[in-house]
């Protein structure tokens, strides 16, 4: 997702219906550095909230949150949308809950 255009996105289909909110191990979601939501999904009443996304790392020693970036998330009464920006690393991708495998 290093070429992603900044905008609001919804996870659907094979990706699942939301971004995982627990650690996703490296080499999941079709990439070496999956990006996942570090924090709870908002309620409808909370409106648009600010959250951090984390990049799982595989280089020197495995870590779940190598680099945190700020995004916005909104609960649209039954589904979530995320204001995403291009990823920092070229081998990284925003992860949907269907591609995450076992969460840690």
PyMOL commands that set and color helices and strands:
alter all, ss='L'
color gray80, all
select helices_A, chain A and resi 13-15
alter helices_A, ss='H'
color red, helices_A
select strands_A, chain A and resi 7-9+33-38+48-55+68-75+80-84+92-94
alter strands_A, ss='S'
color yellow, strands_A
deselect
rebuild
show_as cartoon
